[in-house]
């Protein structure tokens, strides 16, 4: 999944996608343990997609905190 595709999703859809990918990752680990895994290289892509989505979620949280403005410290007033 490309970053642009992820940015087009709503925040709720992104969170659902992370949950789905986490479940798929768990299932792959289970298949690996039982020796019935068909595509072991899928681990790499799932981990990267999860990281990519979480990064974009973090960016959106960072933008919201910037919109509030800088926090003034009490020491700055002295």
N, C-alpha and C positions, 0 to 999 in steps of 0.2 A: 504494500500500500504506500502510495507516495504522499509526501507531506502536504501537497496542495489538496489532495483528496481528503485528507484528515482535517485540514483547515475549513473545508466546506461543510463538514459535519457540525451539528449542534453539540453543545457540551454534554448533553444527556446521551447522544448517540456515541460520542467518544468514550464515555464511561462504560457504556454497554459493550462497545468494541473491545475495550481492555478486559472486561469480564469474560467475554467470549474467547479471546485469545488466551487468557489465563487458563480457562477450562480446557482448551485445545492443547496447551502446553502440558497440563497435568495428564491428559489422556495419552499424549506421546510418551511421557516419562513412564507411565504405567505399561504401555506397549513395549518400551525398551526393557523394562524389568522382566516382562514375561517372554521376551525374545520374539515378539510378533510384529515388530515395527517394519513398515514398508518403506518409509522415506525419512531416514535419520537426519538428512540435511534440513528438514523443515524446522528443526529446533532453532537454527540460526535465524531464519526469517521471522519466526514468531517472536523471539527475543527482541529483535530489531524493531519490529512493528510496535511492540509494547513500549519500548523505550521512546520511539518516535512520537507515539500518542501522548505519553506522559510528559515529554518535553513540551509539546504544543499546549497541553493543559497547563503546564507551569508558566508558559509565556502569557497565556490569557490571564492567569492570576496576577502575574507581574504587572501587566498593563492596567489592571483594575487598581492596584495599589499606587501606581504612578498617577492615576487620575485623581486620587484623593489629595495628593500633594505631599511635600516633605513634612516630616514631623519635627516640630520645634522642641528642643530640649530645654529643660529648666536652666542648665548651665549656660546656654547661649544668651539668656536674658541678663545674666550677671555682668 
